[in-house]
């Protein structure tokens, strides 16, 4: 039973670590973008979060090129 769960747990931990790592990087770059452009941090953060959360849906809902 433990052997069957080992691979999914490893994949989950790698995925969770990736989400945390890239979320931190997205926040750092969002702050830098807001300070360089003069836009507010709230505006830049909202746009980046909206784009980042809609990308998986965009990639799964686009029809394949024929």
CHARMM-style PDB file with segment names, atoms N, HN, CA, C and O in Angstrom:
ATOM      1  N   UNK     1       0.826  -1.192   0.000  1.00  0.00      PROA
ATOM      2  CA  UNK     1       0.000   0.000   0.000  1.00  0.00      PROA
ATOM      3  C   UNK     1       0.870   1.256   0.000  1.00  0.00      PROA
ATOM      4  O   UNK     1       0.572   2.213  -0.714  1.00  0.00      PROA
ATOM      5  N   UNK     2       1.934   1.261   0.787  1.00  0.00      PROA
ATOM      6  HN  UNK     2       2.176   0.483   1.367  1.00  0.00      PROA
ATOM      7  CA  UNK     2       2.791   2.446   0.859  1.00  0.00      PROA
ATOM      8  C   UNK     2       3.552   2.638  -0.438  1.00  0.00      PROA
ATOM      9  O   UNK     2       3.827   3.773  -0.826  1.00  0.00      PROA
ATOM     10  N   UNK     3       3.896   1.556  -1.116  1.00  0.00      PROA
ATOM     11  HN  UNK     3       3.673   0.634  -0.801  1.00  0.00      PROA
ATOM     12  CA  UNK     3       4.605   1.648  -2.384  1.00  0.00      PROA
ATOM     13  C   UNK     3       3.763   2.266  -3.478  1.00  0.00      PROA
ATOM     14  O   UNK     3       4.287   2.941  -4.364  1.00  0.00      PROA
ATOM     15  N   UNK     4       2.441   2.037  -3.422  1.00  0.00      PROA
ATOM     16  HN  UNK     4       2.015   1.489  -2.703  1.00  0.00      PROA
ATOM     17  CA  UNK     4       1.538   2.598  -4.426  1.00  0.00      PROA
ATOM     18  C   UNK     4       1.408   4.104  -4.274  1.00  0.00      PROA
ATOM     19  O   UNK     4       1.190   4.805  -5.262  1.00  0.00      PROA
ATOM     20  N   UNK     5       1.535   4.610  -3.069  1.00  0.00      PROA
ATOM     21  HN  UNK     5       1.712   4.040  -2.266  1.00  0.00      PROA
ATOM     22  CA  UNK     5       1.374   6.041  -2.815  1.00  0.00      PROA
ATOM     23  C   UNK     5       2.668   6.831  -2.920  1.00  0.00      PROA
ATOM     24  O   UNK     5       2.635   8.062  -2.922  1.00  0.00      PROA
ATOM     25  N   UNK     6       3.781   6.167  -3.005  1.00  0.00      PROA
ATOM     26  HN  UNK     6       3.807   5.168  -3.003  1.00  0.00      PROA
ATOM     27  CA  UNK     6       5.060   6.876  -3.000  1.00  0.00      PROA
ATOM     28  C   UNK     6       5.206   7.804  -4.194  1.00  0.00      PROA
ATOM     29  O   UNK     6       5.559   8.971  -4.021  1.00  0.00      PROA
ATOM     30  N   UNK     7       4.944   7.319  -5.393  1.00  0.00      PROA
ATOM     31  HN  UNK     7       4.657   6.372  -5.533  1.00  0.00      PROA
ATOM     32  CA  UNK     7       5.100   8.142  -6.589  1.00  0.00      PROA
ATOM     33  C   UNK     7       4.137   9.338  -6.614  1.00  0.00      PROA
ATOM     34  O   UNK     7       4.585  10.453  -6.883  1.00  0.00      PROA
ATOM     35  N   UNK     8       2.824   9.155  -6.344  1.00  0.00      PROA
ATOM     36  HN  UNK     8       2.461   8.250  -6.126  1.00  0.00      PROA
ATOM     37  CA  UNK     8       1.930  10.322  -6.321  1.00  0.00      PROA
ATOM     38  C   UNK     8       2.301  11.351  -5.248  1.00  0.00      PROA
ATOM     39  O   UNK     8       2.154  12.552  -5.470  1.00  0.00      PROA
ATOM     40  N   UNK     9       2.776  10.897  -4.101  1.00  0.00      PROA
ATOM     41  HN  UNK     9       2.896   9.921  -3.920  1.00  0.00      PROA
ATOM     42  CA  UNK     9       3.165  11.826  -3.046  1.00  0.00      PROA
ATOM     43  C   UNK     9       4.396  12.621  -3.471  1.00  0.00      PROA
ATOM     44  O   UNK     9       4.474  13.821  -3.207  1.00  0.00      PROA
ATOM     45  N   UNK    10       5.349  11.977  -4.118  1.00  0.00      PROA
ATOM     46  HN  UNK    10       5.286  11.002  -4.332  1.00  0.00      PROA
ATOM     47  CA  UNK    10       6.537  12.679  -4.604  1.00  0.00      PROA
ATOM     48  C   UNK    10       6.152  13.713  -5.649  1.00  0.00      PROA
ATOM     49  O   UNK    10       6.639  14.843  -5.613  1.00  0.00      PROA
ATOM     50  N   UNK    11       5.280  13.339  -6.579  1.00  0.00      PROA
ATOM     51  HN  UNK    11       4.884  12.421  -6.608  1.00  0.00      PROA
ATOM     52  CA  UNK    11       4.818  14.280  -7.607  1.00  0.00      PROA
ATOM     53  C   UNK    11       4.091  15.458  -6.964  1.00  0.00      PROA
ATOM     54  O   UNK    11       4.284  16.604  -7.369  1.00  0.00      PROA
ATOM     55  N   UNK    12       3.258  15.179  -5.965  1.00  0.00      PROA
ATOM     56  HN  UNK    12       3.102  14.248  -5.636  1.00  0.00      PROA
ATOM     57  CA  UNK    12       2.544  16.252  -5.282  1.00  0.00      PROA
ATOM     58  C   UNK    12       3.510  17.197  -4.582  1.00  0.00      PROA
ATOM     59  O   UNK    12       3.343  18.414  -4.664  1.00  0.00      PROA
ATOM     60  N   UNK    13       4.513  16.666  -3.900  1.00  0.00      PROA
ATOM     61  HN  UNK    13       4.648  15.678  -3.834  1.00  0.00      PROA
ATOM     62  CA  UNK    13       5.467  17.513  -3.190  1.00  0.00      PROA
ATOM     63  C   UNK    13       6.287  18.368  -4.158  1.00  0.00      PROA
ATOM     64  O   UNK    13       6.568  19.530  -3.869  1.00  0.00      PROA
ATOM     65  N   UNK    14       6.665  17.808  -5.291  1.00  0.00      PROA
ATOM     66  HN  UNK    14       6.436  16.863  -5.526  1.00  0.00      PROA
ATOM     67  CA  UNK    14       7.386  18.585  -6.297  1.00  0.00      PROA
ATOM     68  C   UNK    14       6.492  19.686  -6.852  1.00  0.00      PROA
ATOM     69  O   UNK    14       6.938  20.819  -7.032  1.00  0.00      PROA
ATOM     70  N   UNK    15       5.236  19.360  -7.122  1.00  0.00      PROA
ATOM     71  HN  UNK    15       4.873  18.439  -6.976  1.00  0.00      PROA
ATOM     72  CA  UNK    15       4.294  20.355  -7.640  1.00  0.00      PROA
ATOM     73  C   UNK    15       4.039  21.462  -6.620  1.00  0.00      PROA
ATOM     74  O   UNK    15       4.004  22.639  -6.979  1.00  0.00      PROA
ATOM     75  N   UNK    16       3.863  21.097  -5.361  1.00  0.00      PROA
ATOM     76  HN  UNK    16       3.892  20.141  -5.069  1.00  0.00      PROA
ATOM     77  CA  UNK    16       3.625  22.094  -4.321  1.00  0.00      PROA
ATOM     78  C   UNK    16       4.840  23.001  -4.152  1.00  0.00      PROA
ATOM     79  O   UNK    16       4.693  24.214  -4.004  1.00  0.00      PROA
ATOM     80  N   UNK    17       6.023  22.427  -4.173  1.00  0.00      PROA
ATOM     81  HN  UNK    17       6.143  21.441  -4.293  1.00  0.00      PROA
ATOM     82  CA  UNK    17       7.240  23.231  -4.087  1.00  0.00      PROA
ATOM     83  C   UNK    17       7.379  24.179  -5.267  1.00  0.00      PROA
ATOM     84  O   UNK    17       7.815  25.319  -5.105  1.00  0.00      PROA
ATOM     85  N   UNK    18       7.011  23.714  -6.448  1.00  0.00      PROA
ATOM     86  HN  UNK    18       6.657  22.789  -6.580  1.00  0.00      PROA
ATOM     87  CA  UNK    18       7.069  24.569  -7.639  1.00  0.00      PROA
ATOM     88  C   UNK    18       6.103  25.731  -7.534  1.00  0.00      PROA
ATOM     89  O   UNK    18       6.445  26.860  -7.885  1.00  0.00      PROA
ATOM     90  N   UNK    19       4.907  25.466  -7.058  1.00  0.00      PROA
ATOM     91  HN  UNK    19       4.629  24.549  -6.773  1.00  0.00      PROA
ATOM     92  CA  UNK    19       3.916  26.535  -6.907  1.00  0.00      PROA
ATOM     93  C   UNK    19       4.409  27.593  -5.926  1.00  0.00      PROA
ATOM     94  O   UNK    19       4.271  28.790  -6.182  1.00  0.00      PROA
ATOM     95  N   UNK    20       4.974  27.165  -4.821  1.00  0.00      PROA
ATOM     96  HN  UNK    20       5.086  26.193  -4.613  1.00  0.00      PROA
ATOM     97  CA  UNK    20       5.486  28.112  -3.829  1.00  0.00      PROA
ATOM     98  C   UNK    20       6.654  28.910  -4.410  1.00  0.00      PROA
ATOM     99  O   UNK    20       6.691  30.134  -4.281  1.00  0.00      PROA
ATOM    100  N   UNK    21       7.601  28.232  -5.044  1.00  0.00      PROA
ATOM    101  HN  UNK    21       7.571  27.238  -5.149  1.00  0.00      PROA
ATOM    102  CA  UNK    21       8.768  28.903  -5.604  1.00  0.00      PROA
ATOM    103  C   UNK    21       8.368  29.935  -6.653  1.00  0.00      PROA
ATOM    104  O   UNK    21       8.811  31.083  -6.601  1.00  0.00      PROA
ATOM    105  N   UNK    22       7.532  29.529  -7.602  1.00  0.00      PROA
ATOM    106  HN  UNK    22       7.171  28.597  -7.644  1.00  0.00      PROA
ATOM    107  CA  UNK    22       7.161  30.447  -8.671  1.00  0.00      PROA
ATOM    108  C   UNK    22       6.205  31.534  -8.189  1.00  0.00      PROA
ATOM    109  O   UNK    22       6.180  32.624  -8.760  1.00  0.00      PROA
ATOM    110  N   UNK    23       5.430  31.262  -7.165  1.00  0.00      PROA
ATOM    111  HN  UNK    23       5.450  30.376  -6.701  1.00  0.00      PROA
ATOM    112  CA  UNK    23       4.589  32.306  -6.578  1.00  0.00      PROA
ATOM    113  C   UNK    23       5.423  33.396  -5.929  1.00  0.00      PROA
ATOM    114  O   UNK    23       5.110  34.580  -6.051  1.00  0.00      PROA
ATOM    115  N   UNK    24       6.483  33.000  -5.241  1.00  0.00      PROA
ATOM    116  HN  UNK    24       6.738  32.038  -5.142  1.00  0.00      PROA
ATOM    117  CA  UNK    24       7.390  33.981  -4.634  1.00  0.00      PROA
ATOM    118  C   UNK    24       8.076  34.805  -5.714  1.00  0.00      PROA
ATOM    119  O   UNK    24       8.178  36.027  -5.602  1.00  0.00      PROA
ATOM    120  N   UNK    25       8.551  34.127  -6.770  1.00  0.00      PROA
ATOM    121  HN  UNK    25       8.469  33.134  -6.861  1.00  0.00      PROA
ATOM    122  CA  UNK    25       9.212  34.848  -7.869  1.00  0.00      PROA
ATOM    123  C   UNK    25       8.239  35.803  -8.555  1.00  0.00      PROA
ATOM    124  O   UNK    25       8.624  36.912  -8.925  1.00  0.00      PROA
ATOM    125  N   UNK    26       6.986  35.390  -8.730  1.00  0.00      PROA
ATOM    126  HN  UNK    26       6.673  34.489  -8.430  1.00  0.00      PROA
ATOM    127  CA  UNK    26       5.977  36.247  -9.351  1.00  0.00      PROA
ATOM    128  C   UNK    26       5.733  37.487  -8.507  1.00  0.00      PROA
ATOM    129  O   UNK    26       5.573  38.578  -9.054  1.00  0.00      PROA
ATOM    130  N   UNK    27       5.700  37.346  -7.194  1.00  0.00      PROA
ATOM    131  HN  UNK    27       5.830  36.459  -6.750  1.00  0.00      PROA
ATOM    132  CA  UNK    27       5.515  38.492  -6.313  1.00  0.00      PROA
ATOM    133  C   UNK    27       6.700  39.445  -6.373  1.00  0.00      PROA
ATOM    134  O   UNK    27       6.516  40.662  -6.381  1.00  0.00      PROA
ATOM    135  N   UNK    28       7.921  38.900  -6.417  1.00  0.00      PROA
ATOM    136  HN  UNK    28       8.070  37.911  -6.411  1.00  0.00      PROA
ATOM    137  CA  UNK    28       9.117  39.744  -6.491  1.00  0.00      PROA
ATOM    138  C   UNK    28       9.133  40.531  -7.795  1.00  0.00      PROA
ATOM    139  O   UNK    28       9.374  41.738  -7.799  1.00  0.00      PROA
ATOM    140  N   UNK    29       8.875  39.837  -8.903  1.00  0.00      PROA
ATOM    141  HN  UNK    29       8.679  38.856  -8.900  1.00  0.00      PROA
ATOM    142  CA  UNK    29       8.880  40.520 -10.191  1.00  0.00      PROA
ATOM    143  C   UNK    29       7.708  41.491 -10.326  1.00  0.00      PROA
ATOM    144  O   UNK    29       7.823  42.511 -11.005  1.00  0.00      PROA
ATOM    145  N   UNK    30       6.598  41.182  -9.691  1.00  0.00      PROA
ATOM    146  HN  UNK    30       6.505  40.353  -9.140  1.00  0.00      PROA
ATOM    147  CA  UNK    30       5.463  42.110  -9.700  1.00  0.00      PROA
ATOM    148  C   UNK    30       5.787  43.397  -8.970  1.00  0.00      PROA
ATOM    149  O   UNK    30       5.428  44.478  -9.436  1.00  0.00      PROA
ATOM    150  N   UNK    31       6.455  43.303  -7.840  1.00  0.00      PROA
ATOM    151  HN  UNK    31       6.747  42.425  -7.461  1.00  0.00      PROA
ATOM    152  CA  UNK    31       6.881  44.500  -7.109  1.00  0.00      PROA
ATOM    153  C   UNK    31       7.875  45.319  -7.927  1.00  0.00      PROA
ATOM    154  O   UNK    31       7.794  46.547  -7.962  1.00  0.00      PROA
ATOM    155  N   UNK    32       8.805  44.641  -8.580  1.00  0.00      PROA
ATOM    156  HN  UNK    32       8.871  43.644  -8.552  1.00  0.00      PROA
ATOM    157  CA  UNK    32       9.780  45.353  -9.412  1.00  0.00      PROA
ATOM    158  C   UNK    32       9.093  46.037 -10.588  1.00  0.00      PROA
ATOM    159  O   UNK    32       9.424  47.175 -10.920  1.00  0.00      PROA
ATOM    160  N   UNK    33       8.152  45.364 -11.213  1.00  0.00      PROA
ATOM    161  HN  UNK    33       7.884  44.439 -10.943  1.00  0.00      PROA
ATOM    162  CA  UNK    33       7.422  45.948 -12.333  1.00  0.00      PROA
ATOM    163  C   UNK    33       6.607  47.151 -11.892  1.00  0.00      PROA
ATOM    164  O   UNK    33       6.539  48.153 -12.604  1.00  0.00      PROA
ATOM    165  N   UNK    34       5.992  47.061 -10.730  1.00  0.00      PROA
ATOM    166  HN  UNK    34       6.048  46.247 -10.151  1.00  0.00      PROA
ATOM    167  CA  UNK    34       5.200  48.183 -10.226  1.00  0.00      PROA
ATOM    168  C   UNK    34       6.087  49.387  -9.927  1.00  0.00      PROA
ATOM    169  O   UNK    34       5.694  50.522 -10.198  1.00  0.00      PROA
ATOM    170  N   UNK    35       7.252  49.163  -9.383  1.00  0.00      PROA
ATOM    171  HN  UNK    35       7.571  48.241  -9.163  1.00  0.00      PROA
ATOM    172  CA  UNK    35       8.124  50.298  -9.069  1.00  0.00      PROA
ATOM    173  C   UNK    35       8.753  50.892 -10.327  1.00  0.00      PROA
ATOM    174  O   UNK    35       8.979  52.100 -10.386  1.00  0.00      PROA
ATOM    175  N   UNK    36       9.040  50.066 -11.330  1.00  0.00      PROA
ATOM    176  HN  UNK    36       8.857  49.084 -11.282  1.00  0.00      PROA
ATOM    177  CA  UNK    36       9.638  50.577 -12.565  1.00  0.00      PROA
ATOM    178  C   UNK    36       8.633  51.339 -13.424  1.00  0.00      PROA
ATOM    179  O   UNK    36       8.990  52.342 -14.043  1.00  0.00      PROA
ATOM    180  N   UNK    37       7.408  50.889 -13.470  1.00  0.00      PROA
ATOM    181  HN  UNK    37       7.118  50.075 -12.968  1.00  0.00      PROA
ATOM    182  CA  UNK    37       6.411  51.522 -14.332  1.00  0.00      PROA
ATOM    183  C   UNK    37       5.669  52.654 -13.650  1.00  0.00      PROA
ATOM    184  O   UNK    37       5.078  53.503 -14.317  1.00  0.00      PROA
ATOM    185  N   UNK    38       5.694  52.674 -12.324  1.00  0.00      PROA
ATOM    186  HN  UNK    38       6.174  51.984 -11.781  1.00  0.00      PROA
ATOM    187  CA  UNK    38       4.955  53.698 -11.600  1.00  0.00      PROA
ATOM    188  C   UNK    38       3.499  53.325 -11.352  1.00  0.00      PROA
ATOM    189  O   UNK    38       2.741  54.105 -10.776  1.00  0.00      PROA
ATOM    190  N   UNK    39       3.112  52.133 -11.789  1.00  0.00      PROA
ATOM    191  HN  UNK    39       3.728  51.499 -12.257  1.00  0.00      PROA
ATOM    192  CA  UNK    39       1.760  51.673 -11.510  1.00  0.00      PROA
ATOM    193  C   UNK    39       1.698  51.225 -10.059  1.00  0.00      PROA
ATOM    194  O   UNK    39       2.729  50.970  -9.438  1.00  0.00      PROA
ATOM    195  N   UNK    40       0.519  51.133  -9.536  1.00  0.00      PROA
ATOM    196  HN  UNK    40      -0.318  51.341 -10.041  1.00  0.00      PROA
ATOM    197  CA  UNK    40       0.374  50.680  -8.155  1.00  0.00      PROA
ATOM    198  C   UNK    40       0.650  49.198  -8.003  1.00  0.00      PROA
ATOM    199  O   UNK    40       0.449  48.412  -8.928  1.00  0.00      PROA
ATOM    200  N   UNK    41       1.111  48.834  -6.823  1.00  0.00      PROA
ATOM    201  HN  UNK    41       1.274  49.473  -6.071  1.00  0.00      PROA
ATOM    202  CA  UNK    41       1.393  47.425  -6.547  1.00  0.00      PROA
ATOM    203  C   UNK    41       0.113  46.595  -6.572  1.00  0.00      PROA
ATOM    204  O   UNK    41       0.131  45.432  -6.976  1.00  0.00      PROA
ATOM    205  N   UNK    42      -0.995  47.193  -6.140  1.00  0.00      PROA
ATOM    206  HN  UNK    42      -1.009  48.137  -5.812  1.00  0.00      PROA
ATOM    207  CA  UNK    42      -2.264  46.470  -6.153  1.00  0.00      PROA
ATOM    208  C   UNK    42      -2.697  46.169  -7.577  1.00  0.00      PROA
ATOM    209  O   UNK    42      -3.160  45.066  -7.866  1.00  0.00      PROA
ATOM    210  N   UNK    43      -2.551  47.146  -8.471  1.00  0.00      PROA
ATOM    211  HN  UNK    43      -2.175  48.042  -8.236  1.00  0.00      PROA
ATOM    212  CA  UNK    43      -2.942  46.952  -9.866  1.00  0.00      PROA
ATOM    213  C   UNK    43      -2.082  45.882 -10.530  1.00  0.00      PROA
ATOM    214  O   UNK    43      -2.605  44.969 -11.169  1.00  0.00      PROA
ATOM    215  N   UNK    44      -0.776  45.993 -10.379  1.00  0.00      PROA
ATOM    216  HN  UNK    44      -0.351  46.734  -9.860  1.00  0.00      PROA
ATOM    217  CA  UNK    44       0.131  45.023 -11.000  1.00  0.00      PROA
ATOM    218  C   UNK    44      -0.105  43.630 -10.413  1.00  0.00      PROA
ATOM    219  O   UNK    44      -0.137  42.644 -11.149  1.00  0.00      PROA
ATOM    220  N   UNK    45      -0.266  43.548  -9.117  1.00  0.00      PROA
ATOM    221  HN  UNK    45      -0.240  44.350  -8.519  1.00  0.00      PROA
ATOM    222  CA  UNK    45      -0.527  42.258  -8.494  1.00  0.00      PROA
ATOM    223  C   UNK    45      -1.828  41.640  -8.968  1.00  0.00      PROA
ATOM    224  O   UNK    45      -1.896  40.431  -9.190  1.00  0.00      PROA
ATOM    225  N   UNK    46      -2.862  42.457  -9.127  1.00  0.00      PROA
ATOM    226  HN  UNK    46      -2.806  43.439  -8.947  1.00  0.00      PROA
ATOM    227  CA  UNK    46      -4.147  41.942  -9.609  1.00  0.00      PROA
ATOM    228  C   UNK    46      -4.039  41.430 -11.034  1.00  0.00      PROA
ATOM    229  O   UNK    46      -4.590  40.381 -11.367  1.00  0.00      PROA
ATOM    230  N   UNK    47      -3.331  42.169 -11.874  1.00  0.00      PROA
ATOM    231  HN  UNK    47      -2.884  43.022 -11.604  1.00  0.00      PROA
ATOM    232  CA  UNK    47      -3.173  41.745 -13.269  1.00  0.00      PROA
ATOM    233  C   UNK    47      -2.346  40.466 -13.342  1.00  0.00      PROA
ATOM    234  O   UNK    47      -2.707  39.543 -14.072  1.00  0.00      PROA
ATOM    235  N   UNK    48      -1.240  40.394 -12.596  1.00  0.00      PROA
ATOM    236  HN  UNK    48      -0.947  41.144 -12.002  1.00  0.00      PROA
ATOM    237  CA  UNK    48      -0.402  39.200 -12.633  1.00  0.00      PROA
ATOM    238  C   UNK    48      -1.130  37.981 -12.074  1.00  0.00      PROA
ATOM    239  O   UNK    48      -1.013  36.883 -12.617  1.00  0.00      PROA
ATOM    240  N   UNK    49      -1.874  38.170 -11.000  1.00  0.00      PROA
ATOM    241  HN  UNK    49      -1.970  39.062 -10.558  1.00  0.00      PROA
ATOM    242  CA  UNK    49      -2.617  37.049 -10.428  1.00  0.00      PROA
ATOM    243  C   UNK    49      -3.709  36.595 -11.393  1.00  0.00      PROA
ATOM    244  O   UNK    49      -3.937  35.396 -11.553  1.00  0.00      PROA
ATOM    245  N   UNK    50      -4.379  37.542 -12.033  1.00  0.00      PROA
ATOM    246  HN  UNK    50      -4.193  38.516 -11.903  1.00  0.00      PROA
ATOM    247  CA  UNK    50      -5.415  37.176 -13.000  1.00  0.00      PROA
ATOM    248  C   UNK    50      -4.821  36.414 -14.173  1.00  0.00      PROA
ATOM    249  O   UNK    50      -5.392  35.421 -14.624  1.00  0.00      PROA
ATOM    250  N   UNK    51      -3.680  36.872 -14.669  1.00  0.00      PROA
ATOM    251  HN  UNK    51      -3.217  37.679 -14.303  1.00  0.00      PROA
ATOM    252  CA  UNK    51      -3.034  36.167 -15.789  1.00  0.00      PROA
ATOM    253  C   UNK    51      -2.526  34.796 -15.363  1.00  0.00      PROA
ATOM    254  O   UNK    51      -2.705  33.814 -16.084  1.00  0.00      PROA
ATOM    255  N   UNK    52      -1.901  34.726 -14.209  1.00  0.00      PROA
ATOM    256  HN  UNK    52      -1.756  35.523 -13.624  1.00  0.00      PROA
ATOM    257  CA  UNK    52      -1.323  33.462 -13.762  1.00  0.00      PROA
ATOM    258  C   UNK    52      -2.391  32.416 -13.478  1.00  0.00      PROA
ATOM    259  O   UNK    52      -2.168  31.229 -13.713  1.00  0.00      PROA
ATOM    260  N   UNK    53      -3.541  32.837 -12.979  1.00  0.00      PROA
ATOM    261  HN  UNK    53      -3.722  33.801 -12.789  1.00  0.00      PROA
ATOM    262  CA  UNK    53      -4.579  31.862 -12.667  1.00  0.00      PROA
ATOM    263  C   UNK    53      -5.391  31.459 -13.890  1.00  0.00      PROA
ATOM    264  O   UNK    53      -6.028  30.406 -13.879  1.00  0.00      PROA
ATOM    265  N   UNK    54      -5.385  32.269 -14.945  1.00  0.00      PROA
ATOM    266  HN  UNK    54      -4.867  33.125 -14.954  1.00  0.00      PROA
ATOM    267  CA  UNK    54      -6.156  31.904 -16.126  1.00  0.00      PROA
ATOM    268  C   UNK    54      -5.334  31.150 -17.164  1.00  0.00      PROA
ATOM    269  O   UNK    54      -5.912  30.609 -18.107  1.00  0.00      PROA
ATOM    270  N   UNK    55      -4.009  31.091 -17.032  1.00  0.00      PROA
ATOM    271  HN  UNK    55      -3.539  31.530 -16.266  1.00  0.00      PROA
ATOM    272  CA  UNK    55      -3.187  30.389 -18.018  1.00  0.00      PROA
ATOM    273  C   UNK    55      -3.497  28.896 -18.129  1.00  0.00      PROA
ATOM    274  O   UNK    55      -3.554  28.388 -19.249  1.00  0.00      PROA
ATOM    275  N   UNK    56      -3.699  28.167 -17.033  1.00  0.00      PROA
ATOM    276  HN  UNK    56      -3.653  28.579 -16.123  1.00  0.00      PROA
ATOM    277  CA  UNK    56      -4.039  26.747 -17.207  1.00  0.00      PROA
ATOM    278  C   UNK    56      -5.350  26.543 -17.954  1.00  0.00      PROA
ATOM    279  O   UNK    56      -5.461  25.620 -18.761  1.00  0.00      PROA
ATOM    280  N   UNK    57      -6.343  27.387 -17.698  1.00  0.00      PROA
ATOM    281  HN  UNK    57      -6.254  28.136 -17.043  1.00  0.00      PROA
ATOM    282  CA  UNK    57      -7.614  27.270 -18.406  1.00  0.00      PROA
ATOM    283  C   UNK    57      -7.440  27.601 -19.882  1.00  0.00      PROA
ATOM    284  O   UNK    57      -8.050  26.967 -20.744  1.00  0.00      PROA
ATOM    285  N   UNK    58      -6.614  28.586 -20.168  1.00  0.00      PROA
ATOM    286  HN  UNK    58      -6.118  29.101 -19.468  1.00  0.00      PROA
ATOM    287  CA  UNK    58      -6.363  28.964 -21.551  1.00  0.00      PROA
ATOM    288  C   UNK    58      -5.695  27.825 -22.304  1.00  0.00      PROA
ATOM    289  O   UNK    58      -6.051  27.541 -23.448  1.00  0.00      PROA
ATOM    290  N   UNK    59      -4.741  27.179 -21.677  1.00  0.00      PROA
ATOM    291  HN  UNK    59      -4.451  27.410 -20.748  1.00  0.00      PROA
ATOM    292  CA  UNK    59      -4.024  26.110 -22.365  1.00  0.00      PROA
ATOM    293  C   UNK    59      -4.879  24.869 -22.561  1.00  0.00      PROA
ATOM    294  O   UNK    59      -4.656  24.128 -23.519  1.00  0.00      PROA
ATOM    295  N   UNK    60      -5.840  24.618 -21.700  1.00  0.00      PROA
ATOM    296  HN  UNK    60      -6.021  25.220 -20.922  1.00  0.00      PROA
ATOM    297  CA  UNK    60      -6.689  23.436 -21.862  1.00  0.00      PROA
ATOM    298  C   UNK    60      -7.903  23.703 -22.730  1.00  0.00      PROA
ATOM    299  O   UNK    60      -8.502  22.760 -23.248  1.00  0.00      PROA
ATOM    300  N   UNK    61      -8.286  24.967 -22.903  1.00  0.00      PROA
ATOM    301  HN  UNK    61      -7.800  25.733 -22.482  1.00  0.00      PROA
ATOM    302  CA  UNK    61      -9.488  25.270 -23.680  1.00  0.00      PROA
ATOM    303  C   UNK    61      -9.207  25.689 -25.118  1.00  0.00      PROA
ATOM    304  O   UNK    61     -10.147  25.849 -25.896  1.00  0.00      PROA
ATOM    305  N   UNK    62      -7.969  25.867 -25.486  1.00  0.00      PROA
ATOM    306  HN  UNK    62      -7.205  25.736 -24.853  1.00  0.00      PROA
ATOM    307  CA  UNK    62      -7.682  26.248 -26.869  1.00  0.00      PROA
ATOM    308  C   UNK    62      -7.761  25.011 -27.755  1.00  0.00      PROA
ATOM    309  O   UNK    62      -7.260  23.945 -27.398  1.00  0.00      PROA
ATOM    310  N   UNK    63      -8.394  25.165 -28.910  1.00  0.00      PROA
ATOM    311  HN  UNK    63      -8.801  26.032 -29.200  1.00  0.00      PROA
ATOM    312  CA  UNK    63      -8.507  24.010 -29.799  1.00  0.00      PROA
ATOM    313  C   UNK    63      -7.160  23.720 -30.464  1.00  0.00      PROA
ATOM    314  O   UNK    63      -6.368  24.632 -30.700  1.00  0.00      PROA
ATOM    315  N   UNK    64      -6.915  22.472 -30.757  1.00  0.00      PROA
ATOM    316  HN  UNK    64      -7.559  21.731 -30.565  1.00  0.00      PROA
ATOM    317  CA  UNK    64      -5.648  22.143 -31.414  1.00  0.00      PROA
ATOM    318  C   UNK    64      -5.630  22.667 -32.841  1.00  0.00      PROA
ATOM    319  O   UNK    64      -6.665  22.735 -33.504  1.00  0.00      PROA
ATOM    320  N   UNK    65      -4.468  23.030 -33.298  1.00  0.00      PROA
ATOM    321  HN  UNK    65      -3.627  22.975 -32.760  1.00  0.00      PROA
ATOM    322  CA  UNK    65      -4.316  23.505 -34.676  1.00  0.00      PROA
ATOM    323  C   UNK    65      -4.382  22.308 -35.609  1.00  0.00      PROA
ATOM    324  O   UNK    65      -3.720  21.291 -35.400  1.00  0.00      PROA
ATOM    325  N   UNK    66      -5.190  22.456 -36.632  1.00  0.00      PROA
ATOM    326  HN  UNK    66      -5.727  23.282 -36.802  1.00  0.00      PROA
ATOM    327  CA  UNK    66      -5.344  21.325 -37.557  1.00  0.00      PROA
ATOM    328  C   UNK    66      -4.576  21.529 -38.828  1.00  0.00      PROA
ATOM    329  OT1 UNK    66      -4.601  20.669 -39.709  1.00  0.00      PROA
TER     330      UNK     66
END
